[in-house]
Amino acid sequence: MWPEGRAAQRKTRAGEANAERILDAALNVFAAYGFRGARIDGIAAAAGLSKPNLLYYFRTKEDLYTAVLARTLDMWLEPLRELDGAQDPETALRAYIAAKLAYSRSHPAASRLFALEMLQGAPHLNATLTGPLLAMVEAKARAIQGWIDEGRLRAIDPKHLIFAIWATTQHYADFGTQIRALTGAGLEEESFYETTLANLQHILLEGVLPRDRAAQGS
């Protein structure tokens, strides 16, 4: 590779790293203050960059907010993409619950930002909700319905099962302050995380597995 090529490659890597730094900083600021309350100069300071440098990567606050939401939704949906109707339903659902709770543990600010966007009517994500997200949920609901038709799960509404998993796992991120006030612990503590995961898997799977499978799992 020519020296100019190596320099360009280093520049590209540096640019990608700066963009990720900005997105990480913006996530925390937006999650704390919302879109209206967040300030570009505050995000730049949190990222360790100047305001002009930040605006080189994201021209407006709205561009930056949309990019943070898009990255959050992509990461949030990754475990759902892996839910496969060809798998054993108990194994697949147990893994999905674990992945969702792990995400709430590792990215609580992202979960809170997504919840805030939903509470505001999803002005920046509506097209995604009614497009790619809807298509994915429809596909995974069909996979779950396949398990039901085969007698491998009880007859429940597949979408409500997905919603229940989202609601329970994300609650520990979105209402982390309340969880700690009521239990004295949070997901960042290993023992509480393991106990939470075991309880959620038991509660959610007990409601959908055939009685013989649910008894074996308990």
FIDREN-25663 format. One record per residue (C-alpha): residue in three letters; x, y, z. Coordinates in nm, 2 decimals, decimal comma. Example, Ala and Ser with C-alpha at 12.3 -4.5 7.8 and 13.67 -1.06 7.14 Angstrom:
 residuo      x      y      z
     ALA   1,23  -0,45   0,78
     SER   1,37  -0,11   0,71
REM end
This chain:
 residuo      x      y      z
     MET   0,00   0,00   0,00
     TRP   0,13   0,34  -0,09
     PRO   0,20   0,59   0,19
     GLU  -0,09   0,80   0,08
     GLY  -0,32   0,50   0,11
     ARG  -0,20   0,42   0,46
     ALA  -0,26   0,79   0,56
     ALA  -0,61   0,78   0,42
     GLN  -0,68   0,46   0,60
     ARG  -0,57   0,61   0,93
     LYS  -0,78   0,92   0,86
     THR  -1,08   0,70   0,80
     ARG  -1,03   0,50   1,12
     ALA  -0,98   0,82   1,32
     GLY  -1,30   0,96   1,17
     GLU  -1,50   0,65   1,25
     ALA  -1,36   0,66   1,61
     ASN  -1,46   1,03   1,64
     ALA  -1,81   0,96   1,51
     GLU  -1,85   0,67   1,77
     ARG  -1,73   0,90   2,05
     ILE  -1,99   1,16   1,95
     LEU  -2,27   0,90   1,93
     ASP  -2,17   0,76   2,27
     ALA  -2,16   1,11   2,43
     ALA  -2,49   1,22   2,26
     LEU  -2,67   0,90   2,38
     ASN  -2,60   0,99   2,74
     VAL  -2,69   1,36   2,70
     PHE  -3,01   1,29   2,51
     ALA  -3,11   1,02   2,75
     ALA  -3,07   1,26   3,04
     TYR  -3,22   1,58   2,89
     GLY  -3,42   1,47   2,59
     PHE  -3,39   1,62   2,24
     ARG  -3,50   1,97   2,34
     GLY  -3,30   1,99   2,65
     ALA  -2,97   1,86   2,50
     ARG  -2,72   2,12   2,37
     ILE  -2,47   2,06   2,09
     ASP  -2,19   2,23   2,29
     GLY  -2,26   2,01   2,59
     ILE  -2,24   1,69   2,37
     ALA  -1,92   1,81   2,21
     ALA  -1,77   1,87   2,56
     ALA  -1,88   1,53   2,67
     ALA  -1,71   1,38   2,36
     GLY  -1,39   1,57   2,42
     LEU  -1,43   1,76   2,09
     SER  -1,49   2,11   1,98
     LYS  -1,84   2,21   1,86
     PRO  -1,71   2,28   1,50
     ASN  -1,55   1,94   1,50
     LEU  -1,87   1,77   1,61
     LEU  -2,07   1,96   1,34
     TYR  -1,82   1,83   1,08
     TYR  -1,96   1,48   1,14
     PHE  -2,33   1,57   1,22
     ARG  -2,46   1,89   1,07
     THR  -2,75   1,95   1,31
     LYS  -2,87   1,84   1,65
     GLU  -3,16   1,65   1,47
     ASP  -2,91   1,47   1,25
     LEU  -2,72   1,36   1,55
     TYR  -3,03   1,26   1,75
     THR  -3,16   1,05   1,46
     ALA  -2,82   0,88   1,42
     VAL  -2,82   0,79   1,79
     LEU  -3,17   0,65   1,77
     ALA  -3,09   0,45   1,46
     ARG  -2,78   0,30   1,62
     THR  -2,98   0,22   1,93
     LEU  -3,26   0,05   1,75
     ASP  -3,02  -0,15   1,54
     MET  -2,84  -0,28   1,85
     TRP  -3,17  -0,33   2,03
     LEU  -3,31  -0,55   1,75
     GLU  -3,00  -0,76   1,70
     PRO  -3,12  -1,04   1,94
     LEU  -3,46  -1,04   1,77
     ARG  -3,30  -1,10   1,44
     GLU  -3,14  -1,42   1,58
     LEU  -3,47  -1,56   1,69
     ASP  -3,51  -1,85   1,45
     GLY  -3,82  -2,07   1,40
     ALA  -3,59  -2,37   1,32
     GLN  -3,46  -2,37   1,68
     ASP  -3,60  -2,54   1,98
     PRO  -3,85  -2,28   2,12
     GLU  -3,74  -2,30   2,48
     THR  -3,38  -2,26   2,39
     ALA  -3,45  -1,97   2,15
     LEU  -3,67  -1,78   2,39
     ARG  -3,44  -1,84   2,69
     ALA  -3,15  -1,70   2,48
     TYR  -3,36  -1,40   2,36
     ILE  -3,47  -1,31   2,72
     ALA  -3,10  -1,33   2,83
     ALA  -2,98  -1,12   2,54
     LYS  -3,25  -0,85   2,60
     LEU  -3,17  -0,83   2,97
     ALA  -2,80  -0,82   2,90
     TYR  -2,86  -0,52   2,67
     SER  -3,05  -0,34   2,94
     ARG  -2,76  -0,40   3,17
     SER  -2,49  -0,28   2,93
     HIS  -2,68   0,00   2,76
     PRO  -2,94   0,14   3,01
     ALA  -2,91   0,49   2,86
     ALA  -3,00   0,36   2,51
     SER  -3,31   0,19   2,65
     ARG  -3,42   0,50   2,83
     LEU  -3,37   0,72   2,52
     PHE  -3,58   0,48   2,31
     ALA  -3,85   0,48   2,57
     LEU  -3,84   0,87   2,58
     GLU  -3,88   0,88   2,20
     MET  -4,18   0,64   2,22
     LEU  -4,34   0,85   2,49
     GLN  -4,31   1,16   2,27
     GLY  -4,50   0,98   1,99
     ALA  -4,18   0,86   1,80
     PRO  -4,15   1,17   1,58
     HIS  -3,80   1,07   1,46
     LEU  -3,87   0,69   1,44
     ASN  -4,22   0,66   1,31
     ALA  -4,11   0,56   0,96
     THR  -3,89   0,29   1,10
     LEU  -4,16   0,16   1,34
     THR  -4,41   0,12   1,06
     GLY  -4,15  -0,01   0,81
     PRO  -3,84  -0,23   0,90
     LEU  -3,95  -0,29   1,27
     LEU  -4,30  -0,39   1,17
     ALA  -4,16  -0,63   0,90
     MET  -3,93  -0,79   1,15
     VAL  -4,19  -0,83   1,42
     GLU  -4,43  -0,99   1,17
     ALA  -4,16  -1,23   1,06
     LYS  -4,08  -1,33   1,42
     ALA  -4,45  -1,36   1,51
     ARG  -4,49  -1,61   1,23
     ALA  -4,19  -1,81   1,36
     ILE  -4,35  -1,82   1,71
     GLN  -4,69  -1,91   1,55
     GLY  -4,51  -2,20   1,38
     TRP  -4,41  -2,33   1,72
     ILE  -4,76  -2,30   1,85
     ASP  -4,91  -2,48   1,54
     GLU  -4,66  -2,76   1,61
     GLY  -4,78  -2,79   1,97
     ARG  -4,44  -2,67   2,10
     LEU  -4,58  -2,36   2,27
     ARG  -4,92  -2,29   2,42
     ALA  -5,17  -2,10   2,21
     ILE  -5,08  -1,74   2,29
     ASP  -5,06  -1,42   2,07
     PRO  -4,70  -1,42   1,94
     LYS  -4,68  -1,04   1,94
     HIS  -4,79  -1,01   2,30
     LEU  -4,52  -1,25   2,39
     ILE  -4,26  -1,03   2,22
     PHE  -4,41  -0,72   2,39
     ALA  -4,40  -0,90   2,73
     ILE  -4,03  -0,98   2,69
     TRP  -3,95  -0,62   2,58
     ALA  -4,15  -0,48   2,87
     THR  -4,00  -0,69   3,15
     THR  -3,64  -0,68   3,04
     GLN  -3,63  -0,31   2,95
     HIS  -3,80  -0,22   3,28
     TYR  -3,48  -0,28   3,46
     ALA  -3,30  -0,01   3,25
     ASP  -3,59   0,24   3,21
     PHE  -3,68   0,22   3,58
     GLY  -3,34   0,14   3,72
     THR  -3,37   0,41   3,99
     GLN  -3,70   0,26   4,11
     ILE  -3,56  -0,09   4,10
     ARG  -3,26   0,01   4,32
     ALA  -3,49   0,20   4,56
     LEU  -3,71  -0,10   4,61
     THR  -3,45  -0,38   4,61
     GLY  -3,12  -0,20   4,70
     ALA  -2,96  -0,35   4,39
     GLY  -2,93  -0,31   4,01
     LEU  -2,84  -0,51   3,71
     GLU  -2,48  -0,40   3,74
     GLU  -2,44  -0,63   4,04
     GLU  -2,38  -0,98   3,92
     SER  -2,59  -1,16   4,18
     PHE  -2,89  -0,94   4,12
     TYR  -2,85  -0,98   3,74
     GLU  -2,84  -1,36   3,76
     THR  -3,14  -1,37   4,00
     THR  -3,34  -1,13   3,77
     LEU  -3,26  -1,34   3,46
     ALA  -3,36  -1,67   3,62
     ASN  -3,69  -1,52   3,75
     LEU  -3,78  -1,36   3,41
     GLN  -3,70  -1,67   3,22
     HIS  -3,91  -1,88   3,46
     ILE  -4,20  -1,64   3,47
     LEU  -4,22  -1,59   3,09
     LEU  -4,15  -1,94   2,98
     GLU  -4,39  -2,09   3,24
     GLY  -4,66  -1,90   3,06
     VAL  -4,59  -2,03   2,71
     LEU  -4,43  -2,37   2,73
     PRO  -4,65  -2,68   2,73
     ARG  -4,70  -2,80   3,09
     ASP  -4,47  -3,09   3,06
     ARG  -4,18  -2,87   2,93
     ALA  -4,25  -2,60   3,18
     ALA  -4,23  -2,85   3,46
     GLN  -3,90  -2,98   3,33
     GLY  -3,76  -2,63   3,30
     SER  -3,85  -2,54   3,66
REM end
